[in-house]
């Protein structure tokens, strides 16, 4: 008889090891911290919709009161508790603001869930492209003027969806973008999944939340940067440019019909903590971050992304809790640095690109953990030979500075007759699948787009570097489906 895998045992062993998480969730497994001190055994509060505990799909009692309380804290007209993650909110926002078969303007660096929303609603997608920060190979911000240009050229657009902050903490000028979008009488949706801490940290020096800057729908992942369970998120809505009833209908379609009371209690617990004791902790956290960045400024070969990029490449502001370390010109790749941090120092990063790694730091990180990160990076940096060179020949976000050759909508391409080819032999063909590196899940190519030689070469290089190239049915990332014809 085959022995069943034991996920729980493995998780417990890992949790008791000395591996330290510089990745989400934001609670960093720190159960002993004050944000979790009153949270009980989850089995003891895991219930269903029994009398006295309301129904998330028709809230009239305690859940309605809880979400209205959260709405007052955030300053929205309505706030939804999401237990299917930010993806649920993004799908709801797209479906609730753009008619089936309509057109949406979206930043090309949107999460894959946004592209799934385009597919499900059979939408036409127009793209606005972030600037690039060339010395780091990272996506920068969005230019408000380009948003205006696209809306002028495409009067059929019904809503605008942008990402701010990016996976790397880059914030665009949302106030200016919102003003432009509203002049066209359209709603602005902001994927602020990585900025759930902004409201609570603005007094300390963190960026201002998109909700305060005029966005109409703002989606936040609590679990990414705050002490909350994985899969917990919020969607905030402002009246005026959004059909509230239509949006509400789609929220209930995309939310599970069996919402977890453990997660909902976790959401409320997180907001209660952050709006109270957490405000002071965010100020202390900001000071710790400055100390980390000051120590890492001593690196000689590895480079830290700093706020010197503000005001350039469309970067309006920057979240300093994202630690981006570039390996360009050092002799090692981002994947190699990521591997060394894991194997030699037992530090797990959030993600790596071809020539950088990303560490997510939150208010739950310990002093010991931060010291380990700084010491490891400084030690690795000191051992990098001055004569070694590793130069990137591209970036993780191709297509950010040029429009793809799009022949079909995402929905038509994914549903069209198709056949399988080797990716290396796919030049000139129309892809029926996504290809992306996950995380962060930003498409290198999307269904309906023509595979170009430079993109194929980039995919092959990422595979050689050991990056997680995904999106195709073929888990080996050797083949993909293309449209017949």
C-alpha positions as CSV (number, residue, x, y, z in Angstrom):
1,X,0.0,0.0,0.0
2,X,1.3,3.4,-0.9
3,X,1.9,5.7,2.0
4,X,0.0,9.0,1.7
5,X,2.0,12.2,1.6
6,X,1.9,14.1,4.8
7,X,1.6,17.8,4.0
8,X,0.8,18.8,7.5
9,X,3.9,17.0,8.9
10,X,6.1,18.7,6.3
11,X,4.7,22.1,7.1
12,X,5.2,21.6,10.8
13,X,8.8,20.4,10.3
14,X,9.4,23.4,8.1
15,X,7.8,25.8,10.6
16,X,10.1,24.5,13.3
17,X,13.2,24.8,11.2
18,X,15.5,27.8,10.9
19,X,14.4,28.8,7.4
20,X,13.3,32.4,7.6
21,X,10.5,33.8,5.3
22,X,11.2,37.0,3.3
23,X,8.0,36.2,1.4
24,X,4.3,36.5,2.0
25,X,2.2,36.0,4.0
26,X,2.8,39.1,6.0
27,X,2.4,37.5,9.4
28,X,5.7,35.7,8.8
29,X,4.5,32.7,10.9
30,X,4.9,34.8,14.1
31,X,2.1,33.4,16.1
32,X,3.4,34.8,19.4
33,X,3.1,38.4,18.3
34,X,0.5,40.7,19.7
35,X,-1.6,40.7,16.4
36,X,-2.3,37.0,17.1
37,X,-2.4,36.8,20.9
38,X,-6.2,36.6,21.1
39,X,-6.7,34.3,18.0
40,X,-7.8,30.8,19.1
41,X,-7.4,27.3,17.7
42,X,-8.9,27.7,14.2
43,X,-10.9,24.4,14.6
44,X,-12.8,25.9,17.5
45,X,-14.2,28.8,15.3
46,X,-14.6,27.0,12.0
47,X,-18.4,27.1,11.4
48,X,-20.9,27.5,8.6
49,X,-23.8,30.0,8.3
50,X,-25.6,29.1,11.5
51,X,-28.0,31.3,13.3
52,X,-26.5,34.5,14.7
53,X,-23.4,34.5,12.4
54,X,-24.9,36.0,9.2
55,X,-24.3,35.0,5.5
56,X,-21.5,36.7,3.5
57,X,-23.7,36.4,0.4
58,X,-26.6,38.2,2.0
59,X,-25.1,40.0,5.0
60,X,-27.7,41.4,7.4
61,X,-26.1,41.0,10.8
62,X,-22.6,40.8,12.2
63,X,-20.8,40.4,8.8
64,X,-22.7,43.5,7.5
65,X,-21.7,45.4,10.6
66,X,-18.1,44.3,10.3
67,X,-17.7,45.3,6.7
68,X,-19.4,48.6,7.3
69,X,-17.0,49.2,10.2
70,X,-14.1,48.4,7.9
71,X,-15.5,50.7,5.2
72,X,-15.5,53.6,7.7
73,X,-11.8,52.9,8.6
74,X,-10.8,52.9,4.9
75,X,-13.0,55.7,3.8
76,X,-14.9,53.8,1.1
77,X,-18.5,53.7,0.3
78,X,-18.4,49.9,0.5
79,X,-15.8,47.4,1.5
80,X,-16.0,43.7,0.8
81,X,-14.3,40.9,2.7
82,X,-12.7,38.6,0.1
83,X,-11.9,35.0,1.0
84,X,-10.9,34.0,-2.5
85,X,-7.9,36.4,-2.5
86,X,-7.4,39.5,-4.6
87,X,-8.0,37.5,-7.7
88,X,-11.7,37.4,-6.7
89,X,-11.8,41.2,-6.4
90,X,-10.0,41.7,-9.8
91,X,-12.4,39.4,-11.6
92,X,-15.4,41.1,-9.9
93,X,-14.2,44.6,-10.8
94,X,-13.6,43.7,-14.4
95,X,-16.9,41.9,-14.8
96,X,-18.8,44.6,-12.9
97,X,-17.5,47.6,-14.9
98,X,-17.1,46.3,-18.5
99,X,-20.0,44.8,-20.5
100,X,-19.4,41.4,-22.0
101,X,-17.6,41.8,-25.3
102,X,-16.5,45.3,-24.4
103,X,-13.1,46.9,-24.1
104,X,-10.9,47.6,-21.1
105,X,-7.6,49.6,-20.9
106,X,-5.2,47.7,-18.6
107,X,-1.6,48.0,-17.8
108,X,0.4,45.2,-19.4
109,X,1.9,44.3,-16.1
110,X,-1.4,43.1,-14.7
111,X,-1.6,39.9,-12.7
112,X,-2.8,36.8,-14.6
113,X,-6.2,37.0,-12.9
114,X,-6.9,40.2,-14.8
115,X,-6.3,38.4,-18.1
116,X,-8.6,35.6,-16.9
117,X,-11.2,38.3,-16.4
118,X,-10.7,39.5,-20.0
119,X,-11.1,35.9,-21.1
120,X,-14.2,35.2,-19.1
121,X,-16.0,38.3,-20.3
122,X,-14.7,38.0,-23.9
123,X,-13.2,41.5,-23.8
124,X,-11.0,43.4,-26.1
125,X,-7.9,44.6,-24.2
126,X,-5.9,47.7,-24.9
127,X,-2.6,48.0,-23.1
128,X,-0.7,50.8,-21.4
129,X,3.0,50.0,-20.8
130,X,5.0,50.8,-17.7
131,X,8.3,52.5,-18.2
132,X,11.4,50.4,-17.7
133,X,14.2,51.0,-15.2
134,X,17.0,50.0,-17.5
135,X,19.8,49.6,-14.9
136,X,17.7,47.1,-12.9
137,X,15.6,45.6,-15.7
138,X,12.5,46.3,-13.7
139,X,9.2,47.7,-14.6
140,X,8.8,51.4,-13.6
141,X,5.6,53.4,-13.4
142,X,2.7,54.4,-15.8
143,X,2.7,57.8,-17.5
144,X,-0.6,59.6,-16.9
145,X,-0.3,61.3,-20.3
146,X,-0.2,57.9,-22.0
147,X,-3.5,56.9,-20.3
148,X,-5.1,60.1,-21.7
149,X,-3.7,59.3,-25.1
150,X,-5.1,55.8,-25.1
151,X,-8.6,57.0,-23.9
152,X,-8.7,59.6,-26.6
153,X,-7.7,57.1,-29.3
154,X,-10.1,54.4,-28.1
155,X,-13.5,55.9,-27.1
156,X,-14.9,52.3,-26.8
157,X,-13.0,51.7,-23.6
158,X,-15.3,51.2,-20.6
159,X,-12.9,51.0,-17.7
160,X,-9.2,51.3,-16.8
161,X,-7.3,48.8,-14.7
162,X,-3.7,49.6,-13.4
163,X,-1.3,48.0,-11.0
164,X,0.1,50.2,-8.2
165,X,2.3,49.3,-6.4
166,X,4.0,46.7,-8.6
167,X,5.4,43.5,-7.3
168,X,8.6,45.4,-6.7
169,X,7.0,48.3,-4.9
170,X,6.8,50.9,-7.7
171,X,3.9,53.4,-7.3
172,X,2.5,55.3,-10.2
173,X,0.8,58.8,-10.0
174,X,-2.6,57.4,-9.3
175,X,-4.1,60.8,-8.4
176,X,-3.2,62.2,-11.9
177,X,-4.4,59.0,-13.6
178,X,-7.7,59.1,-11.7
179,X,-8.3,62.7,-12.7
180,X,-7.8,61.8,-16.4
181,X,-9.9,58.7,-16.3
182,X,-12.8,60.6,-14.6
183,X,-12.7,63.3,-17.3
184,X,-13.7,60.5,-19.6
185,X,-16.4,59.5,-17.2
186,X,-14.9,56.1,-16.6
187,X,-14.1,54.1,-13.5
188,X,-10.5,53.5,-12.4
189,X,-9.7,50.1,-10.9
190,X,-6.4,49.8,-9.0
191,X,-4.8,46.5,-8.2
192,X,-3.2,47.5,-4.9
193,X,-2.7,43.9,-3.8
194,X,0.8,44.7,-2.6
195,X,-0.1,48.0,-0.9
196,X,-2.6,46.9,1.8
197,X,-0.3,48.5,4.4
198,X,-0.3,51.9,2.8
199,X,-3.2,53.3,4.8
200,X,-1.6,52.4,8.1
201,X,1.9,53.5,7.2
202,X,1.4,56.8,5.5
203,X,2.1,58.7,8.7
204,X,5.4,56.9,8.9
205,X,6.4,57.6,5.3
206,X,4.8,54.9,3.2
207,X,3.0,55.8,0.0
208,X,-0.7,57.0,0.0
209,X,-3.3,54.4,-0.9
210,X,-5.1,54.6,-4.2
211,X,-8.4,54.8,-2.5
212,X,-7.4,58.2,-1.0
213,X,-6.2,59.4,-4.4
214,X,-9.5,59.0,-6.4
215,X,-9.6,55.4,-7.5
216,X,-13.0,53.9,-7.8
217,X,-12.3,50.3,-7.0
218,X,-9.2,49.2,-5.0
219,X,-8.3,45.6,-4.4
220,X,-5.8,44.8,-1.6
221,X,-4.3,41.5,-0.4
222,X,-4.1,41.7,3.3
223,X,-2.0,38.6,3.5
224,X,0.8,39.9,1.3
225,X,2.0,42.7,3.6
226,X,-0.1,42.6,6.8
227,X,-0.6,40.0,9.5
228,X,-3.5,38.0,8.0
229,X,-4.1,34.5,6.6
230,X,-3.2,33.6,3.0
231,X,-6.1,34.2,0.7
232,X,-7.6,37.1,2.7
233,X,-8.2,40.3,0.8
234,X,-10.4,43.5,0.6
235,X,-12.2,45.3,-2.2
236,X,-13.0,49.0,-1.6
237,X,-15.5,50.8,-3.8
238,X,-16.5,54.5,-4.3
239,X,-19.8,55.6,-5.7
240,X,-20.0,57.7,-8.8
241,X,-18.4,55.9,-11.7
242,X,-19.3,52.3,-10.7
243,X,-22.6,50.5,-11.0
244,X,-22.7,49.2,-7.4
245,X,-25.5,46.7,-8.0
246,X,-23.8,45.1,-11.0
247,X,-20.5,44.9,-9.1
248,X,-22.2,43.4,-6.1
249,X,-23.7,40.7,-8.3
250,X,-20.3,39.6,-9.6
251,X,-18.7,39.6,-6.2
252,X,-21.1,36.9,-5.1
253,X,-20.4,34.9,-8.3
254,X,-16.7,34.8,-7.7
255,X,-16.7,34.3,-3.9
256,X,-17.0,30.8,-2.7
257,X,-20.5,29.7,-1.5
258,X,-18.8,28.3,1.6
259,X,-16.8,31.3,2.9
260,X,-14.4,30.5,5.8
261,X,-15.3,32.1,9.1
262,X,-11.7,31.6,10.2
263,X,-10.6,33.8,7.3
264,X,-13.3,36.4,7.8
265,X,-12.4,36.6,11.5
266,X,-8.7,36.9,10.4
267,X,-9.6,39.8,8.2
268,X,-11.4,41.6,11.0
269,X,-8.7,40.9,13.5
270,X,-6.0,42.2,11.1
271,X,-7.9,45.5,10.5
272,X,-8.6,45.9,14.2
273,X,-4.9,45.5,15.1
274,X,-3.6,47.7,12.2
275,X,-6.0,50.5,13.0
276,X,-5.0,50.5,16.6
277,X,-1.7,49.2,17.9
278,X,-0.5,48.6,14.4
279,X,-0.3,52.3,13.6
280,X,2.5,52.7,16.1
281,X,4.2,49.5,15.0
282,X,4.3,50.8,11.4
283,X,6.3,53.8,12.5
284,X,8.8,51.5,14.3
285,X,8.8,49.3,11.3
286,X,9.7,52.2,9.0
287,X,12.7,53.0,11.2
288,X,13.8,49.3,11.1
289,X,13.6,49.4,7.3
290,X,15.8,52.5,7.2
291,X,18.4,50.6,9.2
292,X,18.2,47.6,6.9
293,X,18.6,49.8,3.8
294,X,21.5,51.7,5.5
295,X,23.3,48.4,6.1
296,X,22.8,47.2,2.6
297,X,24.0,50.4,1.1
298,X,27.5,49.1,2.0
299,X,27.3,46.4,-0.7
300,X,30.0,46.9,-3.3
301,X,28.8,44.6,-6.2
302,X,25.2,43.8,-5.5
303,X,22.9,46.8,-5.8
304,X,19.9,47.8,-3.8
305,X,17.0,49.6,-5.5
306,X,16.5,52.9,-3.7
307,X,14.2,55.8,-3.8
308,X,16.6,57.6,-6.1
309,X,14.4,56.2,-8.9
310,X,11.5,58.4,-7.7
311,X,10.7,61.0,-10.4
312,X,12.2,58.9,-13.2
313,X,10.8,56.2,-15.5
314,X,7.2,57.0,-14.4
315,X,8.0,56.2,-10.7
316,X,5.9,58.5,-8.6
317,X,6.7,56.8,-5.2
318,X,8.2,53.7,-3.9
319,X,7.4,51.2,-1.2
320,X,10.6,50.8,0.8
321,X,9.5,47.5,2.3
322,X,10.3,45.7,-0.9
323,X,14.0,44.9,-0.9
324,X,15.1,44.5,-4.6
325,X,18.7,43.3,-5.0
326,X,20.2,43.4,-8.5
327,X,23.0,41.0,-9.5
328,X,23.8,42.8,-12.8
329,X,27.6,43.0,-13.3
330,X,28.4,40.6,-10.4
331,X,29.1,37.3,-12.1
332,X,25.9,35.6,-10.7
333,X,22.3,35.5,-11.8
334,X,19.2,36.3,-9.8
335,X,18.4,32.6,-9.6
336,X,21.9,31.8,-8.3
337,X,21.7,34.5,-5.6
338,X,18.2,33.2,-4.7
339,X,19.6,29.6,-4.5
340,X,22.6,30.7,-2.3
341,X,20.4,32.5,0.1
342,X,18.2,29.5,0.5
343,X,20.8,26.7,0.6
344,X,23.6,28.5,2.5
345,X,21.7,30.9,4.8
346,X,18.2,29.3,5.0
347,X,16.6,32.6,3.8
348,X,13.6,32.2,1.5
349,X,13.0,35.1,-0.9
350,X,9.7,36.1,-2.4
351,X,10.9,35.7,-6.0
352,X,13.8,36.0,-8.3
353,X,14.2,37.3,-11.8
354,X,17.0,36.7,-14.3
355,X,19.2,39.2,-12.5
356,X,17.6,40.2,-9.2
357,X,15.8,38.9,-6.1
358,X,12.9,40.4,-4.2
359,X,12.5,40.2,-0.4
360,X,9.2,41.2,1.2
361,X,9.6,42.7,4.7
362,X,6.7,43.4,7.0
363,X,6.1,44.7,10.5
364,X,6.1,41.1,11.7
365,X,9.7,40.5,10.7
366,X,12.0,39.9,13.6
367,X,15.3,41.7,14.3
368,X,17.1,38.4,14.1
369,X,15.6,37.8,10.7
370,X,16.6,41.2,9.4
371,X,20.1,40.8,10.7
372,X,20.4,37.5,9.0
373,X,19.3,39.0,5.7
374,X,21.7,41.9,5.9
375,X,24.6,39.7,7.0
376,X,24.0,37.1,4.3
377,X,23.8,39.7,1.5
378,X,26.9,41.5,2.7
379,X,28.8,38.3,3.0
380,X,27.9,37.1,-0.5
381,X,28.7,40.6,-1.8
382,X,32.1,40.6,-0.3
383,X,32.9,37.3,-2.0
384,X,32.0,38.4,-5.5
385,X,35.2,38.8,-7.6
386,X,35.7,42.2,-9.2
387,X,36.6,40.7,-12.5
388,X,33.5,38.7,-12.8
389,X,30.7,40.0,-15.1
390,X,27.2,38.9,-15.6
391,X,25.2,41.1,-17.9
392,X,21.5,40.6,-18.5
393,X,20.4,40.5,-22.1
394,X,16.8,41.4,-21.5
395,X,14.4,41.8,-18.6
396,X,11.6,39.9,-17.0
397,X,8.9,42.0,-18.6
398,X,9.3,41.9,-22.4
399,X,6.7,43.8,-24.3
400,X,6.5,46.6,-21.7
401,X,7.9,49.1,-24.2
402,X,6.1,47.8,-27.3
403,X,2.7,46.7,-28.3
404,X,2.4,43.0,-29.0
405,X,1.3,41.7,-32.5
406,X,-2.2,40.8,-31.4
407,X,-4.4,38.9,-34.0
408,X,-7.2,37.5,-31.8
409,X,-8.8,38.3,-28.5
410,X,-7.7,36.2,-25.6
411,X,-11.1,34.4,-25.5
412,X,-11.1,33.6,-29.2
413,X,-7.5,32.4,-29.2
414,X,-8.0,30.1,-26.1
415,X,-11.2,28.6,-27.6
416,X,-9.9,28.3,-31.2
417,X,-8.9,25.0,-32.8
418,X,-5.3,24.4,-31.9
419,X,-2.3,22.2,-32.1
420,X,0.9,21.7,-30.1
421,X,4.3,22.9,-31.2
422,X,7.8,23.2,-29.6
423,X,8.2,26.7,-28.2
424,X,11.5,27.0,-29.9
425,X,9.8,26.3,-33.3
426,X,6.8,28.6,-32.7
427,X,8.1,31.8,-34.4
428,X,5.3,33.6,-36.3
429,X,2.5,31.4,-34.8
430,X,-0.4,32.7,-32.7
431,X,-0.3,31.4,-29.2
432,X,-3.4,29.8,-27.6
433,X,-1.8,29.8,-24.2
434,X,-0.2,32.2,-21.7
435,X,3.5,32.1,-21.0
436,X,4.8,33.9,-17.9
437,X,7.3,33.6,-15.1
438,X,5.4,32.9,-11.8
439,X,5.7,34.7,-9.6
440,X,4.7,37.4,-10.5
441,X,2.5,36.0,-13.3
442,X,2.8,38.9,-15.8
443,X,2.4,37.5,-19.3
444,X,5.4,37.4,-21.6
445,X,2.9,36.5,-24.3
446,X,-0.9,36.2,-24.0
447,X,-3.3,34.1,-26.1
448,X,-3.9,35.7,-29.5
449,X,-0.5,37.2,-29.8
450,X,2.2,36.3,-32.3
451,X,5.3,34.6,-31.0
452,X,8.3,36.7,-32.0
453,X,11.9,35.4,-32.1
454,X,13.1,37.8,-29.4
455,X,10.4,36.5,-27.0
456,X,11.1,32.9,-27.8
457,X,14.8,33.5,-27.2
458,X,13.9,35.1,-23.8
459,X,11.8,32.2,-22.8
460,X,14.6,29.8,-23.6
461,X,17.0,31.9,-21.6
462,X,14.7,31.9,-18.6
463,X,14.3,28.2,-18.8
464,X,18.1,27.8,-18.9
465,X,18.4,30.0,-15.8
466,X,16.0,27.8,-14.0
467,X,13.2,30.4,-13.6
468,X,9.6,29.1,-13.2
469,X,8.3,29.5,-16.8
470,X,4.6,28.6,-16.6
471,X,1.1,29.1,-18.1
472,X,1.2,26.3,-20.6
473,X,-0.5,22.9,-20.2
474,X,2.9,21.4,-20.7
475,X,4.5,21.6,-17.2
476,X,8.0,21.0,-18.7
477,X,7.6,24.3,-20.7
478,X,8.9,22.6,-23.8
479,X,5.7,22.9,-25.9
480,X,2.6,25.1,-26.1
481,X,-0.6,25.2,-28.0
482,X,-0.9,27.6,-31.0
483,X,-3.9,28.5,-33.1
484,X,-4.5,26.4,-36.2
485,X,-4.1,28.0,-39.6
